[in-house]
Amino acid sequence: MSQNIAASTAKKIPVTIITGFLGAGKTTLLRNLLSRSNGRRIAIVVNEFGSLGIDGEILRSCGIEGCEDDDIVELTNGCLCCTVADDFIPTMESLIDRPNPPEHIVIETSGLALPKPLLKAFSWPGIRTRMTVDGVITLVDAPAVANGRFADDPEAVALQRQEDPSLDHDNPLAEVYEDQLNAADLVVLNKTDLLDEAALALVERNIADVVSRKLVTLRAVEGRLDPAILLGIGAAAEDDLEKRPSNHDGADDHEHDDFESFVVTVPEQKSADDFLIHLAEVASKYDILRMKGFAAVTGKKMRLAVQGVGTRFRHEFDVPLSGEHREGRIVVIGQHGLDRAAIEADLMRL
């Protein structure tokens, strides 16, 4: 009997779920993983919060041998944890029904996704017998957490509630952060080169305070980790849901009304450096959580790709621009109530 169970499990395609808040470095980690896959057939499912699929386009233009467009499936304008039946199940079935199915599937969730509803989907008929969740990897933006951007101050909240018990002090950002950590089999503390040892130790204590069970936490720079560490965890996470608590346990679904996303078309830029300074100023002025996208720069034949978390931005000239199309597009993500008209006007300003 046990041999039959082992044989059945061995036939399942392992799936790794990579989650983490906006800008934690999920796509960068994926690019590094693909570059070191050594010919292993890995399919990627990318989900983004917003209608413009930046991350999937970045992966397609990665230039990594063996990274084929057909192996990158992009689901935009919807959170996977909210669209399991409509999007996720058909996508996964189409991958495993291929004549030459992938050896491993990696799902990059949106930065606002709750992992647990996605884990539950692996109990669906037609999926459970053919796939298993090899592990949930949660990326943490170490500098962001060190600055308190995605972590609550329990003492301050308690004091506020004492002063006015009628107030609702739930922090949706903190809920997403906590849910992503509590779903994890492995936590990757990313961008550790930007903090000193004392700050890193503080972030690790913060994670330990959030998660009741013991987790392996690794430090990384630019998501550079050996694929042998990330793949092959063997967690079978779909059978372990009770140990992965969520702020939304007991709810039929959840909403993303606390967040909003829109795309701004920007003109050709005179200077990459000036554009990055301008983006940081706009992010600070309107308290924007995340900006990412592409722009054309005068005199440059390559496209400028930008990725920002708060006021911290990184950039690279990634692929040649095609034709005469010199307009860029920037995705803006923030908490509900962003002044869209003002942000668009500011981003259009050269």
HELIX and SHEET records of a PDB file:
HELIX    1   1 SER A    2  ALA A   10  1                                   9    
HELIX    2   2 LYS A   26  SER A   35  1                                  10    
HELIX    3   3 ILE A   54  ARG A   60  1                                   7    
HELIX    4   4 ASP A   69  ASP A   71  5                                   3    
HELIX    5   5 LEU A   80  CYS A   82  5                                   3    
HELIX    6   6 VAL A   84  PHE A   88  3                                   5    
HELIX    7   7 ILE A   89  ILE A   96  1                                   8    
HELIX    8   8 PRO A  115  LYS A  120  1                                   6    
HELIX    9   9 ALA A  121  SER A  123  5                                   3    
HELIX   10  10 ALA A  142  ALA A  146  1                                   5    
HELIX   11  11 PRO A  154  GLU A  163  1                                  10    
HELIX   12  12 PRO A  172  ASN A  182  1                                  11    
HELIX   13  13 THR A  192  LEU A  194  5                                   3    
HELIX   14  14 GLU A  197  VAL A  210  1                                  14    
HELIX   15  15 PRO A  227  LEU A  230  1                                   4    
HELIX   16  16 ALA A  237  ASP A  239  5                                   3    
HELIX   17  17 LEU A  241  LYS A  243  5                                   3    
HELIX   18  18 ALA A  272  TYR A  286  1                                  15    
HELIX   19  19 ARG A  340  MET A  348  1                                   9    
SHEET    1   A 7 ILE A  72  LEU A  75  0                                        
SHEET    2   A 7 ILE A  42  ASN A  47  1                                        
SHEET    3   A 7 HIS A 104  GLU A 108  1                                        
SHEET    4   A 7 ILE A  13  GLY A  20  1                                        
SHEET    5   A 7 MET A 131  ASP A 141  1                                        
SHEET    6   A 7 LEU A 186  ASN A 190  1                                        
SHEET    7   A 7 VAL A 216  ARG A 219  1                                        
SHEET    1   B 5 PHE A 259  VAL A 266  0                                        
SHEET    2   B 5 GLY A 328  GLN A 335 -1                                        
SHEET    3   B 5 ARG A 290  ALA A 295 -1                                        
SHEET    4   B 5 MET A 302  VAL A 309 -1                                        
SHEET    5   B 5 ARG A 312  PRO A 320 -1                                        
END                                                                             
